[in-house]
Amino acid sequence: MRAILGVVVLSLGTVGLGYWAQGHNAVRMETMIGEGAAQAVGETVHPLEIGVSGRDIHVSGVADNTGEKEHILAALDAVEGRRVVTENLRVLEKVSPFTTQVTKESPDAPLALGGYVPSESARAALGIANGAGSLQLASGAPENWEQLARAGVEVLGFLRKGQMTLADGKLTIVGEAASAEDYAMAEKALSQLPAEMVTQMILKPDRGQPAGWHLEYDAATGATVSGALPAGMNAEALAGALGLDGIAGTPTQIDESGAE
């Protein structure tokens, strides 16, 4: 009886050890595949969520374009030990022109934003606490989008009122400086950017009657301007600076003396 009992206990012990080893290997394999998946994907334009269950990989998030999506899936498909790869990736719409607009109606007014932003990190980099959420996530932005957008927002800080329009790598600033010192600061900030990428129409505070204008841009319907434009600026010049075929509206114009 003792001999039989000893054999049974030994067998159970061996089976239990096998289950333990099997479970340990499964966890180790899952960890290895997870690390391999993260390394294979590398850096992407937008954050991704990668989950591993057993030997199966699931990826979700946003792909900047179809090419990036294909690259992500191919990289995960090549991970050693994986069984299947499933995905829930949203490919961003590519827009052209890639236009972003920020408007400051008065010194104390919150900034109003419209148009597109290339990534969530770029949205945060603008440093605008309220309103940045209204920008739509899209692909198609130029490489220097963030540099130009941040500079445009900085310049608006020196203006009593103004508008920044960034369209396909061309930055246009139209507005009125709050003081001679602020005008100089705005000029200095813009001088740090490549001249061919910037058009500025900033009214000096000592040129008489301030212009009262408003420019609206919608990707579907185009741009419309109203009010009184600063001296030396008209709708045609503004359209050219923004890279548009034309701007709707019949604005008046302030001359050098400050009269309409």
QUIDAKA-V438338 format. One record per residue. N is the residue number from 1. RES is the residue in three letters. PHI is phi in whole degrees, -180 to 180 (none if undefined). OMEGA is omega in whole degrees, -180 to 180 (999 if undefined). NEAR is the number of other ideal C-beta (glycine too) atoms within 10 Angstrom. Layout:
N,RES,PHI,OMEGA,NEAR / N,RES,PHI,OMEGA,NEAR
This chain:
1,MET,none,178,5 / 2,ARG,-59,-178,6 / 3,ALA,-64,-180,6 / 4,ILE,-65,-180,8 / 5,LEU,-61,180,9 / 6,GLY,-63,-180,10 / 7,VAL,-65,-179,10 / 8,VAL,-63,-180,9 / 9,VAL,-62,-180,10 / 10,LEU,-64,180,10 / 11,SER,-65,179,10 / 12,LEU,-61,179,10 / 13,GLY,-63,-180,10 / 14,THR,-67,178,9 / 15,VAL,-64,179,10 / 16,GLY,-61,179,10 / 17,LEU,-64,178,10 / 18,GLY,-65,177,10 / 19,TYR,-61,-180,9 / 20,TRP,-63,-180,10 / 21,ALA,-64,180,10 / 22,GLN,-62,179,9 / 23,GLY,-65,180,10 / 24,HIS,-63,179,10 / 25,ASN,-65,180,10 / 26,ALA,-65,179,12 / 27,VAL,-64,180,10 / 28,ARG,-64,178,10 / 29,MET,-66,179,15 / 30,GLU,-61,179,16 / 31,THR,-65,-180,11 / 32,MET,-63,-180,15 / 33,ILE,-67,178,23 / 34,GLY,-62,179,16 / 35,GLU,-66,179,12 / 36,GLY,-65,-180,19 / 37,ALA,-67,-180,23 / 38,ALA,-63,-180,14 / 39,GLN,-71,-178,10 / 40,ALA,-66,-179,18 / 41,VAL,-70,179,17 / 42,GLY,67,-179,9 / 43,GLU,-84,177,4 / 44,THR,-127,-179,17 / 45,VAL,-63,-178,18 / 46,HIS,-123,180,18 / 47,PRO,-62,178,10 / 48,LEU,-120,172,18 / 49,GLU,-109,-180,9 / 50,ILE,-118,178,18 / 51,GLY,-118,179,12 / 52,VAL,-125,176,20 / 53,SER,-125,-174,12 / 54,GLY,67,177,13 / 55,ARG,-112,-180,15 / 56,ASP,-97,-180,14 / 57,ILE,-112,175,25 / 58,HIS,-127,-180,16 / 59,VAL,-122,179,21 / 60,SER,-141,180,13 / 61,GLY,137,-175,15 / 62,VAL,-122,173,19 / 63,ALA,-105,-175,23 / 64,ASP,-67,179,20 / 65,ASN,-160,-178,15 / 66,THR,-62,179,12 / 67,GLY,-61,179,10 / 68,GLU,-67,178,18 / 69,LYS,-61,180,19 / 70,GLU,-62,179,12 / 71,HIS,-64,-180,15 / 72,ILE,-62,-177,23 / 73,LEU,-67,179,18 / 74,ALA,-66,179,11 / 75,ALA,-65,179,18 / 76,LEU,-71,179,23 / 77,ASP,-65,-178,12 / 78,ALA,-89,-179,12 / 79,VAL,-67,-178,21 / 80,GLU,-65,176,8 / 81,GLY,92,-177,11 / 82,ARG,-69,177,19 / 83,ARG,-99,177,10 / 84,VAL,-132,175,10 / 85,VAL,-121,175,19 / 86,THR,-116,-175,13 / 87,GLU,-144,171,15 / 88,ASN,-140,-176,9 / 89,LEU,-103,177,15 / 90,ARG,-99,179,12 / 91,VAL,-89,-179,15 / 92,LEU,-70,174,22 / 93,GLU,-71,175,12 / 94,LYS,-93,-177,13 / 95,VAL,-115,177,16 / 96,SER,-152,3,10 / 97,PRO,-75,177,17 / 98,PHE,-86,-171,21 / 99,THR,-116,176,22 / 100,THR,-130,-178,26 / 101,GLN,-130,177,23 / 102,VAL,-128,-176,25 / 103,THR,-120,176,23 / 104,LYS,-120,-174,22 / 105,GLU,-80,-179,14 / 106,SER,-160,-176,8 / 107,PRO,-55,-176,9 / 108,ASP,-103,-177,6 / 109,ALA,-76,175,10 / 110,PRO,-67,179,13 / 111,LEU,-70,177,19 / 112,ALA,-106,-175,15 / 113,LEU,-119,176,21 / 114,GLY,-154,179,18 / 115,GLY,105,-168,21 / 116,TYR,-126,176,22 / 117,VAL,-137,-174,25 / 118,PRO,-79,-179,24 / 119,SER,-163,178,21 / 120,GLU,-68,178,14 / 121,SER,-67,177,12 / 122,ALA,-68,177,19 / 123,ARG,-60,180,17 / 124,ALA,-67,-177,11 / 125,ALA,-68,178,16 / 126,LEU,-66,178,20 / 127,GLY,71,179,10 / 128,ILE,-102,-174,18 / 129,ALA,-66,-177,8 / 130,ASN,-121,175,10 / 131,GLY,104,-178,15 / 132,ALA,-65,179,19 / 133,GLY,-67,-180,10 / 134,SER,-79,177,12 / 135,LEU,-74,-179,21 / 136,GLN,-87,178,14 / 137,LEU,-75,-179,17 / 138,ALA,-156,176,19 / 139,SER,-104,-180,21 / 140,GLY,112,-179,17 / 141,ALA,-74,175,25 / 142,PRO,-70,-177,16 / 143,GLU,-62,-176,8 / 144,ASN,-93,-176,15 / 145,TRP,-56,-174,21 / 146,GLU,-64,178,18 / 147,GLN,-60,-178,17 / 148,LEU,-69,-178,21 / 149,ALA,-65,180,23 / 150,ARG,-66,177,15 / 151,ALA,-65,179,21 / 152,GLY,-62,178,25 / 153,VAL,-65,178,21 / 154,GLU,-62,-179,16 / 155,VAL,-64,178,28 / 156,LEU,-58,178,20 / 157,GLY,-64,179,15 / 158,PHE,-94,-176,22 / 159,LEU,-104,174,23 / 160,ARG,-69,172,17 / 161,LYS,-154,-179,22 / 162,GLY,177,-179,27 / 163,GLN,-148,176,25 / 164,MET,-109,175,25 / 165,THR,-125,179,26 / 166,LEU,-115,-177,28 / 167,ALA,-128,177,21 / 168,ASP,49,175,15 / 169,GLY,83,176,18 / 170,LYS,-116,-178,18 / 171,LEU,-102,176,26 / 172,THR,-121,178,22 / 173,ILE,-118,177,25 / 174,VAL,-125,179,26 / 175,GLY,173,-178,25 / 176,GLU,-129,180,21 / 177,ALA,-72,-180,25 / 178,ALA,-76,-180,18 / 179,SER,-159,178,13 / 180,ALA,-61,179,11 / 181,GLU,-65,179,11 / 182,ASP,-66,177,19 / 183,TYR,-61,180,19 / 184,ALA,-65,179,13 / 185,MET,-67,178,18 / 186,ALA,-64,179,23 / 187,GLU,-61,-179,15 / 188,LYS,-65,180,11 / 189,ALA,-63,-179,18 / 190,LEU,-71,-179,20 / 191,SER,-69,179,10 / 192,GLN,-78,-178,10 / 193,LEU,-100,176,17 / 194,PRO,-57,-174,11 / 195,ALA,-59,-177,8 / 196,GLU,-72,-179,8 / 197,MET,-100,-172,17 / 198,VAL,-127,169,19 / 199,THR,-126,-180,19 / 200,GLN,-124,176,18 / 201,MET,-130,-176,19 / 202,ILE,-102,-179,20 / 203,LEU,-82,176,26 / 204,LYS,-72,-177,16 / 205,PRO,-69,-177,16 / 206,ASP,-104,-177,10 / 207,ARG,-98,177,18 / 208,GLY,101,-176,15 / 209,GLN,-59,179,14 / 210,PRO,-69,177,17 / 211,ALA,-73,177,24 / 212,GLY,-126,-172,15 / 213,TRP,-134,177,25 / 214,HIS,-150,179,14 / 215,LEU,-118,178,23 / 216,GLU,-118,178,18 / 217,TYR,-130,175,22 / 218,ASP,-131,-176,12 / 219,ALA,-60,-177,15 / 220,ALA,-86,-173,4 / 221,THR,-107,179,9 / 222,GLY,95,-174,14 / 223,ALA,-110,177,22 / 224,THR,-137,179,15 / 225,VAL,-122,179,22 / 226,SER,-145,178,16 / 227,GLY,94,-178,14 / 228,ALA,-111,-178,15 / 229,LEU,-82,177,25 / 230,PRO,-63,178,20 / 231,ALA,-58,178,19 / 232,GLY,84,-179,13 / 233,MET,-127,174,19 / 234,ASN,-137,-176,14 / 235,ALA,-62,-179,20 / 236,GLU,-66,179,10 / 237,ALA,-65,179,14 / 238,LEU,-66,178,24 / 239,ALA,-62,179,17 / 240,GLY,-63,-180,15 / 241,ALA,-66,-179,20 / 242,LEU,-89,-179,23 / 243,GLY,75,-179,15 / 244,LEU,-106,178,16 / 245,ASP,-68,180,8 / 246,GLY,-176,178,12 / 247,ILE,-129,179,21 / 248,ALA,-76,178,13 / 249,GLY,112,180,17 / 250,THR,-129,-179,7 / 251,PRO,-73,171,20 / 252,THR,-88,-177,12 / 253,GLN,-140,176,17 / 254,ILE,-85,177,23 / 255,ASP,-89,-175,13 / 256,GLU,-62,-179,9 / 257,SER,-83,-179,9 / 258,GLY,100,180,13 / 259,ALA,-97,177,10 / 260,GLU,-79,999,11
